[in-house]
Amino acid sequence: MAEHLDVTPLEEPQARLELAFIDDFLRRLGYDPHELRGRTDETARALLIQASTYAATKLTEVECRARYIHDLHQ
């Protein structure tokens, strides 16, 4: 089977935005997102869960606003 090393993996359409929301949340709390992801302690885990929840909420808000604007233009 041939390897396709030059092929870029597919990415969720909003994955970068989600990661930006997570990183922003963690930085506002005074943490380095990259350092925190490398940790395995309970505090790091809890912070990453909070950041993920925050990002999911923000993504939902973005999607709702986009849908609302789309509906206005129909």
Predicted model as a PDB file, atoms N, CA, C, CB and O in Angstrom, pLDDT in the B-factor column:
MODEL        1                                                                  
ATOM      1  N   MET A   1       0.850  -1.171   0.000  1.00 47.00           N  
ATOM      2  CA  MET A   1       0.000   0.000   0.000  1.00 47.00           C  
ATOM      3  C   MET A   1       0.900   1.240   0.000  1.00 47.00           C  
ATOM      4  CB  MET A   1      -0.970  -0.005   1.229  1.00 47.00           C  
ATOM      5  O   MET A   1       1.833   1.330   0.798  1.00 47.00           O  
ATOM      6  N   ALA A   2       0.630   2.165  -0.867  1.00 52.00           N  
ATOM      7  CA  ALA A   2       1.450   3.378  -1.000  1.00 52.00           C  
ATOM      8  C   ALA A   2       1.149   4.366   0.117  1.00 52.00           C  
ATOM      9  CB  ALA A   2       1.214   4.044  -2.365  1.00 52.00           C  
ATOM     10  O   ALA A   2       0.003   4.535   0.533  1.00 52.00           O  
ATOM     11  N   GLU A   3       2.210   5.015   0.591  1.00 59.00           N  
ATOM     12  CA  GLU A   3       2.034   6.054   1.601  1.00 59.00           C  
ATOM     13  C   GLU A   3       1.863   7.402   0.906  1.00 59.00           C  
ATOM     14  CB  GLU A   3       3.242   6.089   2.586  1.00 59.00           C  
ATOM     15  O   GLU A   3       2.534   7.686  -0.086  1.00 59.00           O  
ATOM     16  N   HIS A   4       0.973   8.217   1.426  1.00 57.00           N  
ATOM     17  CA  HIS A   4       0.721   9.538   0.857  1.00 57.00           C  
ATOM     18  C   HIS A   4       1.170  10.590   1.865  1.00 57.00           C  
ATOM     19  CB  HIS A   4      -0.791   9.721   0.488  1.00 57.00           C  
ATOM     20  O   HIS A   4       0.347  11.196   2.551  1.00 57.00           O  
ATOM     21  N   LEU A   5       2.466  10.798   1.949  1.00 61.00           N  
ATOM     22  CA  LEU A   5       3.027  11.716   2.929  1.00 61.00           C  
ATOM     23  C   LEU A   5       2.769  13.171   2.576  1.00 61.00           C  
ATOM     24  CB  LEU A   5       4.506  11.484   3.063  1.00 61.00           C  
ATOM     25  O   LEU A   5       2.824  14.035   3.451  1.00 61.00           O  
ATOM     26  N   ASP A   6       2.488  13.458   1.313  1.00 65.00           N  
ATOM     27  CA  ASP A   6       2.275  14.841   0.904  1.00 65.00           C  
ATOM     28  C   ASP A   6       0.802  15.253   0.982  1.00 65.00           C  
ATOM     29  CB  ASP A   6       2.790  15.044  -0.506  1.00 65.00           C  
ATOM     30  O   ASP A   6       0.459  16.369   0.593  1.00 65.00           O  
ATOM     31  N   VAL A   7      -0.059  14.386   1.470  1.00 60.00           N  
ATOM     32  CA  VAL A   7      -1.482  14.664   1.558  1.00 60.00           C  
ATOM     33  C   VAL A   7      -1.780  15.305   2.911  1.00 60.00           C  
ATOM     34  CB  VAL A   7      -2.316  13.369   1.360  1.00 60.00           C  
ATOM     35  O   VAL A   7      -1.418  14.765   3.956  1.00 60.00           O  
ATOM     36  N   THR A   8      -2.442  16.462   2.881  1.00 60.00           N  
ATOM     37  CA  THR A   8      -2.827  17.144   4.108  1.00 60.00           C  
ATOM     38  C   THR A   8      -4.062  16.463   4.681  1.00 60.00           C  
ATOM     39  CB  THR A   8      -3.093  18.653   3.852  1.00 60.00           C  
ATOM     40  O   THR A   8      -5.032  16.241   3.956  1.00 60.00           O  
ATOM     41  N   PRO A   9      -4.044  16.125   5.976  1.00 61.00           N  
ATOM     42  CA  PRO A   9      -5.225  15.481   6.555  1.00 61.00           C  
ATOM     43  C   PRO A   9      -6.420  16.428   6.572  1.00 61.00           C  
ATOM     44  CB  PRO A   9      -4.923  14.994   7.975  1.00 61.00           C  
ATOM     45  O   PRO A   9      -6.266  17.645   6.679  1.00 61.00           O  
ATOM     46  N   LEU A  10      -7.606  15.848   6.465  1.00 59.00           N  
ATOM     47  CA  LEU A  10      -8.821  16.648   6.525  1.00 59.00           C  
ATOM     48  C   LEU A  10      -9.007  17.197   7.927  1.00 59.00           C  
ATOM     49  CB  LEU A  10     -10.045  15.820   6.103  1.00 59.00           C  
ATOM     50  O   LEU A  10      -8.614  16.570   8.910  1.00 59.00           O  
ATOM     51  N   GLU A  11      -9.600  18.353   8.006  1.00 71.00           N  
ATOM     52  CA  GLU A  11      -9.803  18.997   9.292  1.00 71.00           C  
ATOM     53  C   GLU A  11     -11.244  19.477   9.374  1.00 71.00           C  
ATOM     54  CB  GLU A  11      -8.810  20.174   9.493  1.00 71.00           C  
ATOM     55  O   GLU A  11     -11.832  19.905   8.381  1.00 71.00           O  
ATOM     56  N   GLU A  12     -11.790  19.399  10.560  1.00 79.00           N  
ATOM     57  CA  GLU A  12     -13.135  19.923  10.766  1.00 79.00           C  
ATOM     58  C   GLU A  12     -13.145  21.405  10.383  1.00 79.00           C  
ATOM     59  CB  GLU A  12     -13.599  19.720  12.249  1.00 79.00           C  
ATOM     60  O   GLU A  12     -12.171  22.113  10.641  1.00 79.00           O  
ATOM     61  N   PRO A  13     -14.225  21.879   9.776  1.00 78.00           N  
ATOM     62  CA  PRO A  13     -14.261  23.270   9.312  1.00 78.00           C  
ATOM     63  C   PRO A  13     -13.980  24.313  10.397  1.00 78.00           C  
ATOM     64  CB  PRO A  13     -15.594  23.548   8.710  1.00 78.00           C  
ATOM     65  O   PRO A  13     -13.384  25.353  10.116  1.00 78.00           O  
ATOM     66  N   GLN A  14     -14.401  24.043  11.615  1.00 86.00           N  
ATOM     67  CA  GLN A  14     -14.224  25.042  12.663  1.00 86.00           C  
ATOM     68  C   GLN A  14     -13.184  24.635  13.702  1.00 86.00           C  
ATOM     69  CB  GLN A  14     -15.539  25.302  13.344  1.00 86.00           C  
ATOM     70  O   GLN A  14     -13.158  25.190  14.801  1.00 86.00           O  
ATOM     71  N   ALA A  15     -12.334  23.679  13.368  1.00 89.00           N  
ATOM     72  CA  ALA A  15     -11.355  23.179  14.330  1.00 89.00           C  
ATOM     73  C   ALA A  15     -10.379  24.264  14.775  1.00 89.00           C  
ATOM     74  CB  ALA A  15     -10.588  22.015  13.733  1.00 89.00           C  
ATOM     75  O   ALA A  15     -10.047  24.352  15.957  1.00 89.00           O  
ATOM     76  N   ARG A  16      -9.923  25.082  13.845  1.00 91.00           N  
ATOM     77  CA  ARG A  16      -8.992  26.154  14.210  1.00 91.00           C  
ATOM     78  C   ARG A  16      -9.653  27.184  15.110  1.00 91.00           C  
ATOM     79  CB  ARG A  16      -8.451  26.836  12.959  1.00 91.00           C  
ATOM     80  O   ARG A  16      -9.036  27.680  16.053  1.00 91.00           O  
ATOM     81  N   LEU A  17     -10.896  27.501  14.822  1.00 93.00           N  
ATOM     82  CA  LEU A  17     -11.617  28.453  15.658  1.00 93.00           C  
ATOM     83  C   LEU A  17     -11.812  27.883  17.063  1.00 93.00           C  
ATOM     84  CB  LEU A  17     -12.978  28.807  15.025  1.00 93.00           C  
ATOM     85  O   LEU A  17     -11.656  28.598  18.053  1.00 93.00           O  
ATOM     86  N   GLU A  18     -12.151  26.610  17.147  1.00 94.00           N  
ATOM     87  CA  GLU A  18     -12.325  25.964  18.442  1.00 94.00           C  
ATOM     88  C   GLU A  18     -11.023  26.004  19.243  1.00 94.00           C  
ATOM     89  CB  GLU A  18     -12.797  24.511  18.258  1.00 94.00           C  
ATOM     90  O   GLU A  18     -11.029  26.322  20.432  1.00 94.00           O  
ATOM     91  N   LEU A  19      -9.918  25.683  18.591  1.00 94.00           N  
ATOM     92  CA  LEU A  19      -8.623  25.715  19.264  1.00 94.00           C  
ATOM     93  C   LEU A  19      -8.274  27.130  19.719  1.00 94.00           C  
ATOM     94  CB  LEU A  19      -7.531  25.176  18.338  1.00 94.00           C  
ATOM     95  O   LEU A  19      -7.710  27.315  20.798  1.00 94.00           O  
ATOM     96  N   ALA A  20      -8.605  28.121  18.904  1.00 95.00           N  
ATOM     97  CA  ALA A  20      -8.355  29.519  19.292  1.00 95.00           C  
ATOM     98  C   ALA A  20      -9.168  29.905  20.520  1.00 95.00           C  
ATOM     99  CB  ALA A  20      -8.687  30.468  18.129  1.00 95.00           C  
ATOM    100  O   ALA A  20      -8.659  30.592  21.406  1.00 95.00           O  
ATOM    101  N   PHE A  21     -10.416  29.475  20.587  1.00 96.00           N  
ATOM    102  CA  PHE A  21     -11.250  29.748  21.764  1.00 96.00           C  
ATOM    103  C   PHE A  21     -10.665  29.075  23.012  1.00 96.00           C  
ATOM    104  CB  PHE A  21     -12.700  29.259  21.524  1.00 96.00           C  
ATOM    105  O   PHE A  21     -10.618  29.680  24.083  1.00 96.00           O  
ATOM    106  N   ILE A  22     -10.223  27.835  22.869  1.00 97.00           N  
ATOM    107  CA  ILE A  22      -9.631  27.108  23.993  1.00 97.00           C  
ATOM    108  C   ILE A  22      -8.369  27.812  24.477  1.00 97.00           C  
ATOM    109  CB  ILE A  22      -9.310  25.656  23.593  1.00 97.00           C  
ATOM    110  O   ILE A  22      -8.200  28.053  25.672  1.00 97.00           O  
ATOM    111  N   ASP A  23      -7.490  28.136  23.538  1.00 97.00           N  
ATOM    112  CA  ASP A  23      -6.237  28.808  23.899  1.00 97.00           C  
ATOM    113  C   ASP A  23      -6.495  30.159  24.553  1.00 97.00           C  
ATOM    114  CB  ASP A  23      -5.357  28.991  22.664  1.00 97.00           C  
ATOM    115  O   ASP A  23      -5.842  30.514  25.534  1.00 97.00           O  
ATOM    116  N   ASP A  24      -7.437  30.905  24.016  1.00 97.00           N  
ATOM    117  CA  ASP A  24      -7.771  32.214  24.587  1.00 97.00           C  
ATOM    118  C   ASP A  24      -8.281  32.066  26.018  1.00 97.00           C  
ATOM    119  CB  ASP A  24      -8.825  32.929  23.720  1.00 97.00           C  
ATOM    120  O   ASP A  24      -7.882  32.826  26.900  1.00 97.00           O  
ATOM    121  N   PHE A  25      -9.146  31.110  26.246  1.00 98.00           N  
ATOM    122  CA  PHE A  25      -9.692  30.860  27.583  1.00 98.00           C  
ATOM    123  C   PHE A  25      -8.559  30.567  28.574  1.00 98.00           C  
ATOM    124  CB  PHE A  25     -10.698  29.679  27.549  1.00 98.00           C  
ATOM    125  O   PHE A  25      -8.517  31.132  29.667  1.00 98.00           O  
ATOM    126  N   LEU A  26      -7.655  29.689  28.184  1.00 98.00           N  
ATOM    127  CA  LEU A  26      -6.564  29.302  29.075  1.00 98.00           C  
ATOM    128  C   LEU A  26      -5.590  30.458  29.322  1.00 98.00           C  
ATOM    129  CB  LEU A  26      -5.815  28.106  28.493  1.00 98.00           C  
ATOM    130  O   LEU A  26      -5.123  30.649  30.444  1.00 98.00           O  
ATOM    131  N   ARG A  27      -5.290  31.217  28.288  1.00 98.00           N  
ATOM    132  CA  ARG A  27      -4.378  32.363  28.449  1.00 98.00           C  
ATOM    133  C   ARG A  27      -4.978  33.425  29.368  1.00 98.00           C  
ATOM    134  CB  ARG A  27      -4.050  32.985  27.079  1.00 98.00           C  
ATOM    135  O   ARG A  27      -4.266  34.032  30.168  1.00 98.00           O  
ATOM    136  N   ARG A  28      -6.302  33.650  29.254  1.00 98.00           N  
ATOM    137  CA  ARG A  28      -6.943  34.641  30.131  1.00 98.00           C  
ATOM    138  C   ARG A  28      -6.894  34.218  31.595  1.00 98.00           C  
ATOM    139  CB  ARG A  28      -8.394  34.860  29.707  1.00 98.00           C  
ATOM    140  O   ARG A  28      -6.966  35.057  32.493  1.00 98.00           O  
ATOM    141  N   LEU A  29      -6.772  32.915  31.831  1.00 97.00           N  
ATOM    142  CA  LEU A  29      -6.620  32.425  33.195  1.00 97.00           C  
ATOM    143  C   LEU A  29      -5.149  32.384  33.634  1.00 97.00           C  
ATOM    144  CB  LEU A  29      -7.236  31.040  33.317  1.00 97.00           C  
ATOM    145  O   LEU A  29      -4.842  32.032  34.773  1.00 97.00           O  
ATOM    146  N   GLY A  30      -4.252  32.747  32.718  1.00 98.00           N  
ATOM    147  CA  GLY A  30      -2.831  32.803  33.051  1.00 98.00           C  
ATOM    148  C   GLY A  30      -2.046  31.535  32.774  1.00 98.00           C  
ATOM    149  O   GLY A  30      -0.951  31.359  33.309  1.00 98.00           O  
ATOM    150  N   TYR A  31      -2.587  30.646  31.946  1.00 97.00           N  
ATOM    151  CA  TYR A  31      -1.909  29.389  31.638  1.00 97.00           C  
ATOM    152  C   TYR A  31      -1.394  29.389  30.209  1.00 97.00           C  
ATOM    153  CB  TYR A  31      -2.849  28.201  31.859  1.00 97.00           C  
ATOM    154  O   TYR A  31      -1.962  30.038  29.330  1.00 97.00           O  
ATOM    155  N   ASP A  32      -0.313  28.654  29.989  1.00 97.00           N  
ATOM    156  CA  ASP A  32       0.213  28.415  28.651  1.00 97.00           C  
ATOM    157  C   ASP A  32      -0.507  27.177  28.108  1.00 97.00           C  
ATOM    158  CB  ASP A  32       1.791  28.220  28.664  1.00 97.00           C  
ATOM    159  O   ASP A  32      -0.342  26.085  28.651  1.00 97.00           O  
ATOM    160  N   PRO A  33      -1.300  27.332  27.049  1.00 97.00           N  
ATOM    161  CA  PRO A  33      -2.081  26.191  26.540  1.00 97.00           C  
ATOM    162  C   PRO A  33      -1.224  24.980  26.161  1.00 97.00           C  
ATOM    163  CB  PRO A  33      -2.881  26.624  25.335  1.00 97.00           C  
ATOM    164  O   PRO A  33      -1.609  23.844  26.435  1.00 97.00           O  
ATOM    165  N   HIS A  34      -0.074  25.211  25.538  1.00 96.00           N  
ATOM    166  CA  HIS A  34       0.776  24.094  25.116  1.00 96.00           C  
ATOM    167  C   HIS A  34       1.353  23.356  26.327  1.00 96.00           C  
ATOM    168  CB  HIS A  34       1.917  24.599  24.211  1.00 96.00           C  
ATOM    169  O   HIS A  34       1.418  22.127  26.335  1.00 96.00           O  
ATOM    170  N   GLU A  35       1.763  24.096  27.331  1.00 97.00           N  
ATOM    171  CA  GLU A  35       2.301  23.479  28.546  1.00 97.00           C  
ATOM    172  C   GLU A  35       1.208  22.701  29.269  1.00 97.00           C  
ATOM    173  CB  GLU A  35       2.907  24.551  29.482  1.00 97.00           C  
ATOM    174  O   GLU A  35       1.443  21.600  29.767  1.00 97.00           O  
ATOM    175  N   LEU A  36       0.014  23.280  29.323  1.00 96.00           N  
ATOM    176  CA  LEU A  36      -1.095  22.652  30.035  1.00 96.00           C  
ATOM    177  C   LEU A  36      -1.506  21.337  29.377  1.00 96.00           C  
ATOM    178  CB  LEU A  36      -2.290  23.601  30.097  1.00 96.00           C  
ATOM    179  O   LEU A  36      -1.854  20.379  30.066  1.00 96.00           O  
ATOM    180  N   ARG A  37      -1.466  21.291  28.045  1.00 95.00           N  
ATOM    181  CA  ARG A  37      -1.832  20.055  27.325  1.00 95.00           C  
ATOM    182  C   ARG A  37      -0.839  18.924  27.598  1.00 95.00           C  
ATOM    183  CB  ARG A  37      -1.906  20.324  25.813  1.00 95.00           C  
ATOM    184  O   ARG A  37      -1.183  17.750  27.462  1.00 95.00           O  
ATOM    185  N   GLY A  38       0.373  19.269  27.976  1.00 96.00           N  
ATOM    186  CA  GLY A  38       1.383  18.258  28.262  1.00 96.00           C  
ATOM    187  C   GLY A  38       1.307  17.706  29.674  1.00 96.00           C  
ATOM    188  O   GLY A  38       1.972  16.721  29.997  1.00 96.00           O  
ATOM    189  N   ARG A  39       0.517  18.323  30.498  1.00 96.00           N  
ATOM    190  CA  ARG A  39       0.391  17.874  31.887  1.00 96.00           C  
ATOM    191  C   ARG A  39      -0.673  16.788  32.014  1.00 96.00           C  
ATOM    192  CB  ARG A  39       0.048  19.057  32.807  1.00 96.00           C  
ATOM    193  O   ARG A  39      -1.572  16.682  31.181  1.00 96.00           O  
ATOM    194  N   THR A  40      -0.555  15.983  33.070  1.00 95.00           N  
ATOM    195  CA  THR A  40      -1.523  14.899  33.285  1.00 95.00           C  
ATOM    196  C   THR A  40      -2.228  15.003  34.640  1.00 95.00           C  
ATOM    197  CB  THR A  40      -0.822  13.550  33.178  1.00 95.00           C  
ATOM    198  O   THR A  40      -2.997  14.117  35.013  1.00 95.00           O  
ATOM    199  N   ASP A  41      -1.963  16.088  35.373  1.00 97.00           N  
ATOM    200  CA  ASP A  41      -2.575  16.221  36.693  1.00 97.00           C  
ATOM    201  C   ASP A  41      -4.054  16.609  36.584  1.00 97.00           C  
ATOM    202  CB  ASP A  41      -1.817  17.262  37.525  1.00 97.00           C  
ATOM    203  O   ASP A  41      -4.530  17.025  35.527  1.00 97.00           O  
ATOM    204  N   GLU A  42      -4.753  16.463  37.687  1.00 98.00           N  
ATOM    205  CA  GLU A  42      -6.198  16.703  37.729  1.00 98.00           C  
ATOM    206  C   GLU A  42      -6.545  18.176  37.455  1.00 98.00           C  
ATOM    207  CB  GLU A  42      -6.757  16.283  39.091  1.00 98.00           C  
ATOM    208  O   GLU A  42      -7.567  18.464  36.832  1.00 98.00           O  
ATOM    209  N   THR A  43      -5.707  19.096  37.915  1.00 97.00           N  
ATOM    210  CA  THR A  43      -5.956  20.524  37.664  1.00 97.00           C  
ATOM    211  C   THR A  43      -5.929  20.824  36.174  1.00 97.00           C  
ATOM    212  CB  THR A  43      -4.917  21.393  38.394  1.00 97.00           C  
ATOM    213  O   THR A  43      -6.805  21.515  35.655  1.00 97.00           O  
ATOM    214  N   ALA A  44      -4.921  20.303  35.493  1.00 97.00           N  
ATOM    215  CA  ALA A  44      -4.817  20.512  34.044  1.00 97.00           C  
ATOM    216  C   ALA A  44      -6.023  19.911  33.331  1.00 97.00           C  
ATOM    217  CB  ALA A  44      -3.512  19.896  33.495  1.00 97.00           C  
ATOM    218  O   ALA A  44      -6.591  20.526  32.429  1.00 97.00           O  
ATOM    219  N   ARG A  45      -6.403  18.723  33.734  1.00 97.00           N  
ATOM    220  CA  ARG A  45      -7.561  18.055  33.122  1.00 97.00           C  
ATOM    221  C   ARG A  45      -8.825  18.883  33.313  1.00 97.00           C  
ATOM    222  CB  ARG A  45      -7.756  16.648  33.721  1.00 97.00           C  
ATOM    223  O   ARG A  45      -9.598  19.065  32.373  1.00 97.00           O  
ATOM    224  N   ALA A  46      -9.037  19.382  34.524  1.00 97.00           N  
ATOM    225  CA  ALA A  46     -10.229  20.183  34.810  1.00 97.00           C  
ATOM    226  C   ALA A  46     -10.227  21.480  33.994  1.00 97.00           C  
ATOM    227  CB  ALA A  46     -10.311  20.503  36.316  1.00 97.00           C  
ATOM    228  O   ALA A  46     -11.267  21.889  33.479  1.00 97.00           O  
ATOM    229  N   LEU A  47      -9.073  22.121  33.877  1.00 98.00           N  
ATOM    230  CA  LEU A  47      -8.986  23.354  33.091  1.00 98.00           C  
ATOM    231  C   LEU A  47      -9.261  23.096  31.611  1.00 98.00           C  
ATOM    232  CB  LEU A  47      -7.607  23.993  33.262  1.00 98.00           C  
ATOM    233  O   LEU A  47      -9.932  23.892  30.953  1.00 98.00           O  
ATOM    234  N   LEU A  48      -8.747  21.993  31.093  1.00 97.00           N  
ATOM    235  CA  LEU A  48      -8.986  21.663  29.679  1.00 97.00           C  
ATOM    236  C   LEU A  48     -10.459  21.337  29.431  1.00 97.00           C  
ATOM    237  CB  LEU A  48      -8.106  20.474  29.249  1.00 97.00           C  
ATOM    238  O   LEU A  48     -10.990  21.651  28.366  1.00 97.00           O  
ATOM    239  N   ILE A  49     -11.110  20.720  30.390  1.00 97.00           N  
ATOM    240  CA  ILE A  49     -12.551  20.459  30.263  1.00 97.00           C  
ATOM    241  C   ILE A  49     -13.321  21.777  30.255  1.00 97.00           C  
ATOM    242  CB  ILE A  49     -13.051  19.548  31.419  1.00 97.00           C  
ATOM    243  O   ILE A  49     -14.219  21.972  29.435  1.00 97.00           O  
ATOM    244  N   GLN A  50     -12.968  22.678  31.168  1.00 98.00           N  
ATOM    245  CA  GLN A  50     -13.626  23.994  31.206  1.00 98.00           C  
ATOM    246  C   GLN A  50     -13.400  24.750  29.903  1.00 98.00           C  
ATOM    247  CB  GLN A  50     -13.106  24.826  32.395  1.00 98.00           C  
ATOM    248  O   GLN A  50     -14.322  25.367  29.368  1.00 98.00           O  
ATOM    249  N   ALA A  51     -12.168  24.699  29.393  1.00 98.00           N  
ATOM    250  CA  ALA A  51     -11.846  25.401  28.146  1.00 98.00           C  
ATOM    251  C   ALA A  51     -12.616  24.809  26.967  1.00 98.00           C  
ATOM    252  CB  ALA A  51     -10.335  25.339  27.872  1.00 98.00           C  
ATOM    253  O   ALA A  51     -13.080  25.546  26.097  1.00 98.00           O  
ATOM    254  N   SER A  52     -12.751  23.500  26.935  1.00 96.00           N  
ATOM    255  CA  SER A  52     -13.499  22.838  25.862  1.00 96.00           C  
ATOM    256  C   SER A  52     -14.978  23.192  25.919  1.00 96.00           C  
ATOM    257  CB  SER A  52     -13.324  21.320  25.947  1.00 96.00           C  
ATOM    258  O   SER A  52     -15.615  23.399  24.886  1.00 96.00           O  
ATOM    259  N   THR A  53     -15.514  23.262  27.115  1.00 97.00           N  
ATOM    260  CA  THR A  53     -16.916  23.651  27.284  1.00 97.00           C  
ATOM    261  C   THR A  53     -17.128  25.085  26.825  1.00 97.00           C  
ATOM    262  CB  THR A  53     -17.352  23.493  28.750  1.00 97.00           C  
ATOM    263  O   THR A  53     -18.105  25.391  26.142  1.00 97.00           O  
ATOM    264  N   TYR A  54     -16.209  25.956  27.204  1.00 97.00           N  
ATOM    265  CA  TYR A  54     -16.276  27.352  26.770  1.00 97.00           C  
ATOM    266  C   TYR A  54     -16.235  27.435  25.237  1.00 97.00           C  
ATOM    267  CB  TYR A  54     -15.110  28.171  27.389  1.00 97.00           C  
ATOM    268  O   TYR A  54     -17.030  28.151  24.629  1.00 97.00           O  
ATOM    269  N   ALA A  55     -15.308  26.702  24.621  1.00 96.00           N  
ATOM    270  CA  ALA A  55     -15.177  26.725  23.165  1.00 96.00           C  
ATOM    271  C   ALA A  55     -16.437  26.205  22.485  1.00 96.00           C  
ATOM    272  CB  ALA A  55     -13.971  25.898  22.728  1.00 96.00           C  
ATOM    273  O   ALA A  55     -16.872  26.768  21.481  1.00 96.00           O  
ATOM    274  N   ALA A  56     -17.023  25.151  23.012  1.00 95.00           N  
ATOM    275  CA  ALA A  56     -18.257  24.604  22.435  1.00 95.00           C  
ATOM    276  C   ALA A  56     -19.386  25.620  22.509  1.00 95.00           C  
ATOM    277  CB  ALA A  56     -18.665  23.313  23.158  1.00 95.00           C  
ATOM    278  O   ALA A  56     -20.179  25.750  21.576  1.00 95.00           O  
ATOM    279  N   THR A  57     -19.452  26.337  23.623  1.00 96.00           N  
ATOM    280  CA  THR A  57     -20.473  27.377  23.783  1.00 96.00           C  
ATOM    281  C   THR A  57     -20.268  28.499  22.775  1.00 96.00           C  
ATOM    282  CB  THR A  57     -20.449  27.942  25.212  1.00 96.00           C  
ATOM    283  O   THR A  57     -21.221  28.970  22.156  1.00 96.00           O  
ATOM    284  N   LYS A  58     -19.023  28.922  22.616  1.00 96.00           N  
ATOM    285  CA  LYS A  58     -18.724  29.998  21.669  1.00 96.00           C  
ATOM    286  C   LYS A  58     -18.995  29.555  20.224  1.00 96.00           C  
ATOM    287  CB  LYS A  58     -17.258  30.449  21.820  1.00 96.00           C  
ATOM    288  O   LYS A  58     -19.501  30.344  19.427  1.00 96.00           O  
ATOM    289  N   LEU A  59     -18.669  28.324  19.884  1.00 93.00           N  
ATOM    290  CA  LEU A  59     -18.947  27.821  18.538  1.00 93.00           C  
ATOM    291  C   LEU A  59     -20.447  27.779  18.270  1.00 93.00           C  
ATOM    292  CB  LEU A  59     -18.339  26.425  18.351  1.00 93.00           C  
ATOM    293  O   LEU A  59     -20.893  28.104  17.170  1.00 93.00           O  
ATOM    294  N   THR A  60     -21.212  27.386  19.257  1.00 94.00           N  
ATOM    295  CA  THR A  60     -22.671  27.375  19.117  1.00 94.00           C  
ATOM    296  C   THR A  60     -23.176  28.790  18.882  1.00 94.00           C  
ATOM    297  CB  THR A  60     -23.343  26.762  20.371  1.00 94.00           C  
ATOM    298  O   THR A  60     -24.056  29.008  18.050  1.00 94.00           O  
ATOM    299  N   GLU A  61     -22.629  29.740  19.603  1.00 94.00           N  
ATOM    300  CA  GLU A  61     -23.015  31.141  19.422  1.00 94.00           C  
ATOM    301  C   GLU A  61     -22.692  31.620  18.009  1.00 94.00           C  
ATOM    302  CB  GLU A  61     -22.305  32.031  20.455  1.00 94.00           C  
ATOM    303  O   GLU A  61     -23.506  32.297  17.381  1.00 94.00           O  
ATOM    304  N   VAL A  62     -21.528  31.276  17.516  1.00 92.00           N  
ATOM    305  CA  VAL A  62     -21.130  31.658  16.151  1.00 92.00           C  
ATOM    306  C   VAL A  62     -22.085  31.042  15.128  1.00 92.00           C  
ATOM    307  CB  VAL A  62     -19.669  31.211  15.859  1.00 92.00           C  
ATOM    308  O   VAL A  62     -22.533  31.718  14.201  1.00 92.00           O  
ATOM    309  N   GLU A  63     -22.391  29.764  15.303  1.00 90.00           N  
ATOM    310  CA  GLU A  63     -23.294  29.078  14.376  1.00 90.00           C  
ATOM    311  C   GLU A  63     -24.695  29.682  14.404  1.00 90.00           C  
ATOM    312  CB  GLU A  63     -23.365  27.592  14.712  1.00 90.00           C  
ATOM    313  O   GLU A  63     -25.323  29.839  13.357  1.00 90.00           O  
ATOM    314  N   CYS A  64     -25.184  30.017  15.587  1.00 93.00           N  
ATOM    315  CA  CYS A  64     -26.519  30.626  15.710  1.00 93.00           C  
ATOM    316  C   CYS A  64     -26.564  31.990  15.034  1.00 93.00           C  
ATOM    317  CB  CYS A  64     -26.916  30.762  17.190  1.00 93.00           C  
ATOM    318  O   CYS A  64     -27.530  32.322  14.346  1.00 93.00           O  
ATOM    319  N   ARG A  65     -25.530  32.762  15.231  1.00 90.00           N  
ATOM    320  CA  ARG A  65     -25.484  34.078  14.581  1.00 90.00           C  
ATOM    321  C   ARG A  65     -25.427  33.949  13.065  1.00 90.00           C  
ATOM    322  CB  ARG A  65     -24.276  34.876  15.078  1.00 90.00           C  
ATOM    323  O   ARG A  65     -26.086  34.701  12.346  1.00 90.00           O  
ATOM    324  N   ALA A  66     -24.642  32.997  12.586  1.00 87.00           N  
ATOM    325  CA  ALA A  66     -24.545  32.782  11.141  1.00 87.00           C  
ATOM    326  C   ALA A  66     -25.892  32.354  10.568  1.00 87.00           C  
ATOM    327  CB  ALA A  66     -23.473  31.725  10.823  1.00 87.00           C  
ATOM    328  O   ALA A  66     -26.299  32.822   9.505  1.00 87.00           O  
ATOM    329  N   ARG A  67     -26.578  31.464  11.278  1.00 89.00           N  
ATOM    330  CA  ARG A  67     -27.897  31.005  10.828  1.00 89.00           C  
ATOM    331  C   ARG A  67     -28.891  32.172  10.815  1.00 89.00           C  
ATOM    332  CB  ARG A  67     -28.418  29.862  11.741  1.00 89.00           C  
ATOM    333  O   ARG A  67     -29.678  32.308   9.879  1.00 89.00           O  
ATOM    334  N   TYR A  68     -28.853  33.003  11.845  1.00 88.00           N  
ATOM    335  CA  TYR A  68     -29.744  34.157  11.944  1.00 88.00           C  
ATOM    336  C   TYR A  68     -29.505  35.114  10.771  1.00 88.00           C  
ATOM    337  CB  TYR A  68     -29.534  34.891  13.293  1.00 88.00           C  
ATOM    338  O   TYR A  68     -30.457  35.584  10.148  1.00 88.00           O  
ATOM    339  N   ILE A  69     -28.263  35.393  10.478  1.00 90.00           N  
ATOM    340  CA  ILE A  69     -27.947  36.301   9.368  1.00 90.00           C  
ATOM    341  C   ILE A  69     -28.364  35.683   8.033  1.00 90.00           C  
ATOM    342  CB  ILE A  69     -26.437  36.635   9.352  1.00 90.00           C  
ATOM    343  O   ILE A  69     -28.862  36.374   7.145  1.00 90.00           O  
ATOM    344  N   HIS A  70     -28.154  34.379   7.906  1.00 84.00           N  
ATOM    345  CA  HIS A  70     -28.583  33.692   6.689  1.00 84.00           C  
ATOM    346  C   HIS A  70     -30.094  33.810   6.527  1.00 84.00           C  
ATOM    347  CB  HIS A  70     -28.158  32.206   6.720  1.00 84.00           C  
ATOM    348  O   HIS A  70     -30.581  34.095   5.433  1.00 84.00           O  
ATOM    349  N   ASP A  71     -30.829  33.596   7.597  1.00 86.00           N  
ATOM    350  CA  ASP A  71     -32.293  33.689   7.548  1.00 86.00           C  
ATOM    351  C   ASP A  71     -32.768  35.107   7.222  1.00 86.00           C  
ATOM    352  CB  ASP A  71     -32.891  33.238   8.880  1.00 86.00           C  
ATOM    353  O   ASP A  71     -33.782  35.287   6.547  1.00 86.00           O  
ATOM    354  N   LEU A  72     -32.039  36.101   7.701  1.00 85.00           N  
ATOM    355  CA  LEU A  72     -32.416  37.491   7.404  1.00 85.00           C  
ATOM    356  C   LEU A  72     -32.277  37.814   5.917  1.00 85.00           C  
ATOM    357  CB  LEU A  72     -31.556  38.457   8.223  1.00 85.00           C  
ATOM    358  O   LEU A  72     -33.024  38.632   5.378  1.00 85.00           O  
ATOM    359  N   HIS A  73     -31.332  37.175   5.272  1.00 84.00           N  
ATOM    360  CA  HIS A  73     -31.062  37.478   3.868  1.00 84.00           C  
ATOM    361  C   HIS A  73     -31.869  36.617   2.893  1.00 84.00           C  
ATOM    362  CB  HIS A  73     -29.597  37.301   3.590  1.00 84.00           C  
ATOM    363  O   HIS A  73     -31.683  36.714   1.680  1.00 84.00           O  
ATOM    364  N   GLN A  74     -32.746  35.792   3.411  1.00 81.00           N  
ATOM    365  CA  GLN A  74     -33.560  34.952   2.513  1.00 81.00           C  
ATOM    366  C   GLN A  74     -34.813  35.668   2.123  1.00 81.00           C  
ATOM    367  CB  GLN A  74     -33.911  33.617   3.168  1.00 81.00           C  
ATOM    368  O   GLN A  74     -35.626  35.127   1.374  1.00 81.00           O  
TER     369      GLN A  74                                                      
ENDMDL                                                                          
END                                                                             
